[in-house]
Amino acid sequence: MARAVTPRRKAVNTALAWAVGLILFFPILWTILTSFKTEAQAIADPPIFLFFDWTLENYAIVQERSDYMRFLWNSIIIAGCSTLLGVAIGVPAAWSMAFVPSKRTKDILLWMLSTKMLPAVGVLYPIYILFIQLGLLDSRVGLTVVIMLINLPIIIWMLYTYFKEIPGEILEAARMDGAGLREELIHVLTPMAIPGIASTVLLNVILAWNEAFWTLNLTAVDAAPLTAFIASYSSPEGLFFAKLSAASTMAIAPILILGWFSQKQLVRGLTFGAVK
């Protein structure tokens, strides 16, 4: 039998949860606060936490120096399209592995996951040359395909896990009622797995939004997303911490807002099937 949680133990667990949450959130909070400081205050020693002259000068300079909306639009297109394309491929792939498994299904899943362990820099050169040959360098299409491919193993693994929790008898009953493969996927499987699919979409939008390695190496101007927007504030003249923090805050604000409003759906999807 499970032991009852005492009020004292519950208070300790709550305090620990808050402590861990604050530790994880502190770098973001410090970045936001630094964005409202002057450059002198940003590098002050000892650091200044709250008591400083708040200013919006850094945001004004960032807006004047860079076309923020162009970077934002590129991020939205690349993150959104790579996620939708990945889910469109991942749903039938995960369905096949979950409901029509072969002897090598587990091996294929492990092989796909192992590709995430490959250092990205190890395949940068051939992909860079391939992009030059295909005319995809500094293009949204090329970056969308690359980000989709690097996140596809995660998409398939997550969807496979959710689909495995759905009883196969339901799909068998649908087939007996005359449902074809298309009807089975769209009208039976997808509605039942909406929490899992939604959490997969949200997680992969976040991963695509935060992708920096490929965006910095495969883009220059036309397709540069917000990660390149942040990197542009690291220059040979030095690091301007206040302006860099302002650019970072502007880059992470949309995804923070999305995560805040969709946190309930994300948690629900990530715990889908965990309690039987």
TAZI-V294745 format. One record per residue. N is the residue number from 1. SS is DSSP state (H for helix, E for strand, C for the rest). OMEGA is omega in whole degrees, 0 to 359 (999 if undefined). NEAR is the number of other ideal C-beta (glycine too) atoms within 10 Angstrom. Layout:
n = {N | N}
ss = {SS | SS}
omega = {OMEGA | OMEGA}
near = {NEAR | NEAR}
This chain:
n = {1 | 2 | 3 | 4 | 5 | 6 | 7 | 8 | 9 | 10 | 11 | 12 | 13 | 14 | 15 | 16 | 17 | 18 | 19 | 20 | 21 | 22 | 23 | 24 | 25 | 26 | 27 | 28 | 29 | 30 | 31 | 32 | 33 | 34 | 35 | 36 | 37 | 38 | 39 | 40 | 41 | 42 | 43 | 44 | 45 | 46 | 47 | 48 | 49 | 50 | 51 | 52 | 53 | 54 | 55 | 56 | 57 | 58 | 59 | 60 | 61 | 62 | 63 | 64 | 65 | 66 | 67 | 68 | 69 | 70 | 71 | 72 | 73 | 74 | 75 | 76 | 77 | 78 | 79 | 80 | 81 | 82 | 83 | 84 | 85 | 86 | 87 | 88 | 89 | 90 | 91 | 92 | 93 | 94 | 95 | 96 | 97 | 98 | 99 | 100 | 101 | 102 | 103 | 104 | 105 | 106 | 107 | 108 | 109 | 110 | 111 | 112 | 113 | 114 | 115 | 116 | 117 | 118 | 119 | 120 | 121 | 122 | 123 | 124 | 125 | 126 | 127 | 128 | 129 | 130 | 131 | 132 | 133 | 134 | 135 | 136 | 137 | 138 | 139 | 140 | 141 | 142 | 143 | 144 | 145 | 146 | 147 | 148 | 149 | 150 | 151 | 152 | 153 | 154 | 155 | 156 | 157 | 158 | 159 | 160 | 161 | 162 | 163 | 164 | 165 | 166 | 167 | 168 | 169 | 170 | 171 | 172 | 173 | 174 | 175 | 176 | 177 | 178 | 179 | 180 | 181 | 182 | 183 | 184 | 185 | 186 | 187 | 188 | 189 | 190 | 191 | 192 | 193 | 194 | 195 | 196 | 197 | 198 | 199 | 200 | 201 | 202 | 203 | 204 | 205 | 206 | 207 | 208 | 209 | 210 | 211 | 212 | 213 | 214 | 215 | 216 | 217 | 218 | 219 | 220 | 221 | 222 | 223 | 224 | 225 | 226 | 227 | 228 | 229 | 230 | 231 | 232 | 233 | 234 | 235 | 236 | 237 | 238 | 239 | 240 | 241 | 242 | 243 | 244 | 245 | 246 | 247 | 248 | 249 | 250 | 251 | 252 | 253 | 254 | 255 | 256 | 257 | 258 | 259 | 260 | 261 | 262 | 263 | 264 | 265 | 266 | 267 | 268 | 269 | 270 | 271 | 272 | 273 | 274 | 275 | 276}
ss = {C | C | C | C | C | C | H | H | H | H | H | H | H | H | H | H | H | H | H | H | H | H | H | H | H | H | H | H | H | H | H | H | H | H | C | C | C | C | H | H | H | H | C | C | C | C | C | C | C | C | C | C | C | C | C | C | H | H | H | H | H | H | H | H | H | C | C | H | H | H | H | H | H | H | H | H | H | H | H | H | H | H | H | H | H | H | H | H | H | H | H | H | H | H | H | H | H | H | H | C | C | C | C | C | H | H | H | H | H | H | H | H | H | H | H | H | H | C | C | H | H | H | H | H | H | H | H | H | H | H | H | H | H | H | C | C | C | C | C | H | H | H | H | H | H | H | H | H | H | H | H | H | H | H | H | H | H | H | H | H | H | H | H | H | C | C | C | H | H | H | H | H | H | H | H | H | C | C | C | C | H | H | H | H | H | H | H | H | H | H | H | H | C | H | H | H | H | H | H | H | H | H | H | H | H | H | H | H | H | H | C | C | H | H | H | H | H | H | C | C | C | C | C | C | C | H | H | H | H | H | H | C | C | E | E | C | C | E | E | C | H | H | H | H | H | H | H | H | H | H | H | H | H | H | H | H | H | H | H | H | H | C | H | H | H | H | H | H | H | H | C | C | C | C | C | C}
omega = {179 | 180 | 178 | 179 | 180 | 178 | 180 | 179 | 178 | 179 | 179 | 179 | 178 | 180 | 179 | 179 | 178 | 180 | 179 | 178 | 179 | 178 | 180 | 183 | 186 | 178 | 178 | 178 | 180 | 177 | 180 | 180 | 181 | 181 | 179 | 180 | 169 | 180 | 179 | 178 | 182 | 182 | 181 | 178 | 7 | 182 | 176 | 185 | 185 | 188 | 178 | 180 | 183 | 182 | 176 | 184 | 182 | 179 | 179 | 180 | 179 | 179 | 180 | 186 | 187 | 175 | 185 | 184 | 178 | 177 | 180 | 180 | 177 | 179 | 180 | 181 | 184 | 181 | 181 | 183 | 180 | 179 | 180 | 178 | 179 | 179 | 178 | 177 | 186 | 182 | 178 | 179 | 180 | 176 | 181 | 182 | 182 | 188 | 176 | 185 | 174 | 180 | 184 | 183 | 180 | 179 | 179 | 179 | 179 | 179 | 178 | 180 | 181 | 179 | 178 | 180 | 180 | 177 | 183 | 182 | 181 | 180 | 181 | 185 | 180 | 179 | 179 | 179 | 179 | 179 | 178 | 181 | 182 | 181 | 183 | 181 | 181 | 177 | 178 | 181 | 181 | 181 | 177 | 181 | 181 | 181 | 176 | 183 | 181 | 178 | 183 | 177 | 179 | 179 | 182 | 180 | 181 | 180 | 177 | 179 | 179 | 182 | 180 | 180 | 180 | 181 | 179 | 181 | 179 | 178 | 177 | 178 | 178 | 179 | 179 | 178 | 175 | 180 | 175 | 181 | 181 | 180 | 180 | 182 | 188 | 189 | 182 | 186 | 185 | 179 | 181 | 183 | 182 | 179 | 180 | 179 | 180 | 179 | 176 | 178 | 183 | 181 | 182 | 172 | 179 | 180 | 180 | 180 | 185 | 182 | 184 | 187 | 184 | 180 | 181 | 183 | 184 | 178 | 177 | 184 | 191 | 185 | 185 | 177 | 186 | 176 | 175 | 176 | 178 | 183 | 182 | 179 | 168 | 189 | 177 | 180 | 179 | 179 | 176 | 192 | 181 | 179 | 176 | 178 | 177 | 178 | 179 | 179 | 179 | 181 | 184 | 183 | 181 | 183 | 174 | 179 | 177 | 180 | 181 | 183 | 182 | 184 | 180 | 179 | 180 | 179 | 179 | 180 | 182 | 178 | 180 | 179 | 182 | 181 | 182 | 999}
near = {3 | 4 | 6 | 6 | 9 | 9 | 7 | 8 | 11 | 10 | 10 | 11 | 11 | 10 | 10 | 10 | 10 | 10 | 10 | 10 | 10 | 10 | 9 | 9 | 10 | 10 | 9 | 13 | 11 | 13 | 17 | 16 | 19 | 24 | 23 | 20 | 23 | 15 | 16 | 10 | 18 | 22 | 15 | 12 | 5 | 5 | 13 | 16 | 9 | 6 | 5 | 17 | 9 | 10 | 14 | 11 | 14 | 26 | 18 | 11 | 16 | 23 | 14 | 7 | 12 | 17 | 11 | 16 | 9 | 15 | 22 | 17 | 14 | 22 | 25 | 15 | 16 | 30 | 24 | 15 | 18 | 27 | 26 | 15 | 17 | 27 | 20 | 12 | 15 | 25 | 21 | 14 | 17 | 27 | 21 | 15 | 22 | 21 | 15 | 9 | 14 | 10 | 6 | 10 | 14 | 11 | 10 | 14 | 17 | 10 | 11 | 18 | 13 | 10 | 12 | 13 | 6 | 10 | 8 | 14 | 9 | 8 | 13 | 14 | 9 | 9 | 17 | 13 | 11 | 13 | 19 | 10 | 9 | 11 | 10 | 19 | 19 | 15 | 16 | 19 | 14 | 21 | 27 | 23 | 17 | 21 | 26 | 23 | 16 | 21 | 22 | 21 | 18 | 18 | 27 | 25 | 19 | 23 | 25 | 21 | 16 | 24 | 23 | 14 | 14 | 19 | 9 | 12 | 8 | 13 | 20 | 12 | 12 | 16 | 14 | 8 | 9 | 7 | 16 | 9 | 10 | 8 | 14 | 18 | 15 | 12 | 11 | 18 | 23 | 13 | 9 | 16 | 23 | 14 | 18 | 24 | 24 | 16 | 22 | 30 | 21 | 20 | 19 | 24 | 22 | 18 | 18 | 25 | 24 | 16 | 22 | 13 | 13 | 19 | 24 | 15 | 16 | 21 | 21 | 11 | 8 | 11 | 23 | 25 | 29 | 28 | 22 | 20 | 23 | 20 | 15 | 15 | 21 | 12 | 10 | 4 | 6 | 8 | 13 | 19 | 18 | 25 | 20 | 22 | 23 | 26 | 28 | 19 | 21 | 21 | 22 | 18 | 13 | 15 | 18 | 14 | 10 | 15 | 16 | 8 | 9 | 18 | 11 | 8 | 15 | 19 | 12 | 15 | 23 | 16 | 12 | 21 | 15 | 8 | 5 | 4}
